[in-house]
Amino acid sequence: MVQLYECPYPRVSPQDKHSFAYVTLIKRWPTILPGVINTVSNVNHELHSQSSPEAQDKLTEGKAIISKISALKHDMGRNGQLVDIENDGQGNVDCYNRELATFTGDQRGWSHVNWLFAECYLYRRLRNFFALTKHWRDFDPFFPSKAETYKSSSAAIIHLAKALNTLVRRTDLSQDFEREGSALEIAFLEMVQADLWGNATDLSLLVDLKYEDLQKLQAVGAAAQAEQAKYILRNDLPKVWEYLKTVKDGRLDIVMDNAGFELYTDFILADFLISCTPFVKEVVFHGKAIPWFVSDVLPYDFTWAIDSLLDVSFFASASKPPKEGESEELKTLATRWKSHLSSGKFKLSVPLDTPLGDAQNEEIGGFWTTQYSYQDLPKVAPKLLEELQKSDLVLFKGDLNYRKLVGDAWWPTTTPFEEALGPLKGKITLLSLRTNKADTIAGLPEGVAERLNKEAPDWRTSGKYAVVSFCEKHES
Ligand SMILES: O=P(O)(O)OC[C@H]1O[C@](O)(CO)[C@@H](O)[C@@H]1O
């Protein structure tokens, strides 16, 4: 077995009752799992009225999925042990089972196990229940909620479409970009911040999200951005800008997080860099192979997000539907993105029509749904590393990616971010855009954690604060 990186600090676990891991175990998973049961039950309900043998077969399988999920939830609640994942032919089973075998006694119980491992295992286990069936293999139980939240984001979507289309129409934008405070620099900062705060819309956290909350989270526009900049606890964007100015016609990779609005902001940033700057000529997007942490991007979500912008009926039923002319803005944007896809300027790292679960069988598409921290990426996924090394900048979106970058450990908060990357440090040029939704954090200036512990005790997990962390590749 590969020798994994040994973190000098303990990994977060629900054993610590003050941790967000504990809150997840006792409150969040017990909400997410019944949500999946509901979605399956709704489909089952429809099937009851259909008499075909196929429908009846599907119904029987649906009932079996529901009982497996209920048993899993029950196990969690009584500190049962994590059990081996059954082989379903979809990859990554061995890596989970191998690591699980190294946990002894208490370590294997839901209340004690390493949190990062347990969460990844949970989504792989859920996938297993569907993958083992004939009729539910392509079913994403989180799709309805992803689609609903995307629709509710119409106001911010329209705002950003107008803003980007205006920038793309400007012919003078990249003139004089070397100058401090140039128009291009200001636009860049705005687009990156939209992408950063796009990560605040996370369905796994916002299970009871109300429409008004969503609007607040998605506040966009220069004034809102300036206001929100106060909440960025470490901000490497000036360094990123200096670095980007040295890149010409480069490649950006985005290790995506959530579908819907966050994905939309990823597209916005990617398109801005391609259409308005000389720095980037292609963007490679990396998604997940299986339904993951509720709202992560699957191959289907990727194209669906663009197609929905072209489907006038989709946003027509939103609480803030597009006004006159605004559908045209969405159409202009989506048509440009489609042409980026056909010209190869936008690329998904796996074929666009990859069925659910299939990408798990390969290192490039499957690594993101393993349990591994990215500190172990060089050892565990050397081919993926080689691929990422072709990129001028690898952008990691969101909280889970951040947790994996720093191994989800209790680092002292002032530990340099580079150091927390362990063996990944210096292997690729990377930028992490993360709104804080879990305890682990590194790279903060002295005194920040102490101040916030008094002023805003939930600063590590509320999603209101953020960190923007950059680390350059060292030539070897
Ligand atoms: O979508 P993101 O930003 O990766 O966040 C995922 C969320 O789920 C968690 O993993 C907890 O379940 C947190 O780390 C985070 O709040």
PDBQT file of the ligand as one rigid body, heavy atoms in Angstrom, charges set to zero:
ROOT
HETATM    1  O1  LIG A 501     -19.209  22.921  -1.704  1.00  0.00    +0.000 OA
HETATM    2  P1  LIG A 501     -18.032  23.127  -0.825  1.00  0.00    +0.000 P 
HETATM    3  O2  LIG A 501     -17.597  24.544  -0.757  1.00  0.00    +0.000 OA
HETATM    4  O3  LIG A 501     -16.901  22.213  -1.186  1.00  0.00    +0.000 OA
HETATM    5  O4  LIG A 501     -18.478  22.770   0.605  1.00  0.00    +0.000 OA
HETATM    6  C1  LIG A 501     -18.818  21.482   0.990  1.00  0.00    +0.000 C 
HETATM    7  C2  LIG A 501     -19.313  21.522   2.381  1.00  0.00    +0.000 C 
HETATM    8  O5  LIG A 501     -19.495  20.278   2.850  1.00  0.00    +0.000 OA
HETATM    9  C3  LIG A 501     -18.607  20.023   3.905  1.00  0.00    +0.000 C 
HETATM   10  O6  LIG A 501     -17.697  19.160   3.379  1.00  0.00    +0.000 OA
HETATM   11  C4  LIG A 501     -19.324  19.536   5.064  1.00  0.00    +0.000 C 
HETATM   12  O7  LIG A 501     -20.159  18.502   4.716  1.00  0.00    +0.000 OA
HETATM   13  C5  LIG A 501     -17.907  21.266   4.304  1.00  0.00    +0.000 C 
HETATM   14  O8  LIG A 501     -16.572  21.180   4.244  1.00  0.00    +0.000 OA
HETATM   15  C6  LIG A 501     -18.409  22.213   3.325  1.00  0.00    +0.000 C 
HETATM   16  O9  LIG A 501     -19.156  23.021   4.078  1.00  0.00    +0.000 OA
ENDROOT
TORSDOF 0
